[in-house]
Amino acid sequence: MTQEGKTLAELLVVIGIVAIVAGMALPSFLTFNSRTQLRCAAEEIASELRLAKQLALTYHDRVRIRIDLDQQELLTQFVRSGVTHHVYRYSNKSVIIEEPTAGPEILFHPSGRSATATTVSIRSPEGQSQKLTVSMTGRVSIL
């Protein structure tokens, strides 16, 4: 009776090869994961801006988004009543929002237009960046 199988040495060689390949792939995976998180955060923030524009159109009121860099949140508020409609917290997204070019508030008029054109820069701790723009017409774009 003969038994066929692998020796311990052969098993250790295979495990070693798998470990080397995994070690080479890990940095690429981490970079990909960081880019994906940054892109998802940019999409969510763009969605918040588009929601503010839609609220201004729907309720015929000015709507502002206040970007609080210290608390790491975006507050969507109706200007006339001062009521906060929504708070988006990005502290758990591993991104850093830099001060928008037009200041910490983005205002949408009842026509859907923005009070000022602005650019919002978002970056990851690894240094990758993404930009969002809000045009005077109220269009929100991810660059």
C-alpha positions as CSV (number, residue, x, y, z in Angstrom):
1,M,0.0,0.0,0.0
2,T,1.5,3.3,-1.1
3,Q,0.4,6.7,0.2
4,E,0.7,9.7,-2.0
5,G,0.8,13.2,-0.4
6,K,2.9,16.2,0.0
7,T,5.7,16.6,2.3
8,L,6.0,19.3,4.9
9,A,8.8,20.9,2.9
10,E,6.6,21.2,-0.2
11,L,3.8,22.7,1.8
12,L,6.1,25.3,3.4
13,V,7.4,26.3,-0.1
14,V,3.9,26.8,-1.3
15,I,3.0,28.9,1.8
16,G,6.1,30.9,1.3
17,I,5.3,31.7,-2.4
18,V,1.8,32.7,-1.4
19,A,3.1,35.0,1.3
20,I,5.5,36.7,-1.1
21,V,2.8,37.3,-3.7
22,A,0.4,38.6,-1.0
23,G,3.1,40.9,0.3
24,M,3.7,42.3,-3.1
25,A,0.0,42.9,-3.8
26,L,-0.8,44.5,-0.4
27,P,0.5,48.1,-1.2
28,S,-1.4,48.1,-4.5
29,F,-4.6,47.0,-2.6
30,L,-4.2,49.7,0.1
31,T,-3.7,52.4,-2.6
32,F,-6.8,51.2,-4.5
33,N,-8.8,51.0,-1.2
34,S,-7.8,54.6,-0.3
35,R,-8.8,55.9,-3.8
36,T,-12.1,54.1,-3.5
37,Q,-12.8,55.6,-0.1
38,L,-11.9,59.1,-1.4
39,R,-14.2,58.7,-4.5
40,C,-17.1,57.4,-2.3
41,A,-16.7,60.3,0.1
42,A,-16.7,62.8,-2.9
43,E,-19.8,61.2,-4.3
44,E,-21.6,61.5,-0.9
45,I,-20.6,65.1,-0.5
46,A,-21.7,65.9,-4.1
47,S,-25.0,64.2,-3.2
48,E,-25.4,66.4,-0.2
49,L,-24.8,69.5,-2.3
50,R,-27.3,68.3,-4.9
51,L,-29.8,67.7,-2.2
52,A,-29.4,71.2,-0.9
53,K,-30.1,72.6,-4.4
54,Q,-33.2,70.4,-4.7
55,L,-34.5,71.5,-1.3
56,A,-34.1,75.1,-2.4
57,L,-36.1,74.5,-5.6
58,T,-38.8,72.4,-3.8
59,Y,-39.4,74.7,-0.8
60,H,-38.7,78.0,-2.5
61,D,-36.3,79.0,0.2
62,R,-32.6,79.6,0.3
63,V,-30.7,76.6,1.5
64,R,-27.1,76.7,2.8
65,I,-24.6,74.1,3.4
66,R,-22.2,75.0,6.2
67,I,-18.9,73.0,6.1
68,D,-17.6,72.7,9.7
69,L,-14.0,71.6,9.3
70,D,-13.5,71.2,13.1
71,Q,-16.5,69.0,13.7
72,Q,-16.0,67.3,10.2
73,E,-19.6,67.7,9.2
74,L,-21.8,69.4,6.6
75,L,-25.0,71.0,7.9
76,T,-27.9,71.6,5.5
77,Q,-30.1,74.4,6.7
78,F,-33.0,76.5,5.5
79,V,-32.0,80.1,5.7
80,R,-35.5,81.7,6.4
81,S,-36.4,79.4,9.2
82,G,-33.0,78.4,10.4
83,V,-34.1,74.8,10.6
84,T,-31.4,72.2,10.1
85,H,-32.6,69.7,7.5
86,H,-29.7,67.3,7.6
87,V,-26.2,66.7,9.1
88,Y,-23.6,64.7,7.2
89,R,-20.6,63.6,9.2
90,Y,-17.5,62.6,7.4
91,S,-15.2,62.0,10.4
92,N,-15.3,58.2,9.8
93,K,-14.6,58.4,6.0
94,S,-10.8,59.0,6.4
95,V,-10.9,62.1,4.3
96,I,-9.9,65.7,4.9
97,I,-12.0,68.6,3.4
98,E,-10.1,71.8,2.8
99,E,-11.8,75.2,3.1
100,P,-13.9,75.8,0.0
101,T,-12.6,78.6,-2.3
102,A,-15.7,80.8,-1.6
103,G,-15.7,80.2,2.2
104,P,-17.3,77.7,4.6
105,E,-20.9,78.3,3.4
106,I,-22.5,77.3,0.1
107,L,-25.8,78.9,-0.6
108,F,-28.5,77.9,-3.0
109,H,-31.2,80.2,-4.0
110,P,-34.9,79.2,-4.7
111,S,-34.1,79.2,-8.4
112,G,-31.5,76.5,-7.8
113,R,-28.6,78.8,-8.6
114,S,-25.6,79.1,-6.3
115,A,-24.7,82.4,-4.6
116,T,-21.1,81.9,-5.6
117,A,-19.1,79.5,-7.6
118,T,-16.8,77.4,-5.4
119,T,-14.4,74.5,-5.4
120,V,-14.2,72.0,-2.5
121,S,-11.0,70.0,-2.3
122,I,-11.0,66.6,-0.6
123,R,-7.9,64.6,0.1
124,S,-7.0,61.3,1.7
125,P,-4.4,61.0,4.4
126,E,-2.2,59.3,1.8
127,G,-2.2,62.5,-0.3
128,Q,-4.6,61.6,-3.1
129,S,-7.1,64.4,-3.9
130,Q,-10.5,64.9,-5.4
131,K,-12.2,68.2,-6.3
132,L,-15.9,69.2,-6.3
133,T,-17.2,72.3,-8.0
134,V,-20.4,74.2,-7.6
135,S,-21.1,76.5,-10.5
136,M,-23.1,79.7,-10.4
137,T,-26.0,77.8,-12.1
138,G,-26.0,75.3,-9.2
139,R,-24.4,72.4,-11.1
140,V,-22.3,70.1,-8.9
141,S,-19.5,68.3,-10.6
142,I,-16.7,66.0,-9.5
143,L,-13.4,66.6,-11.2
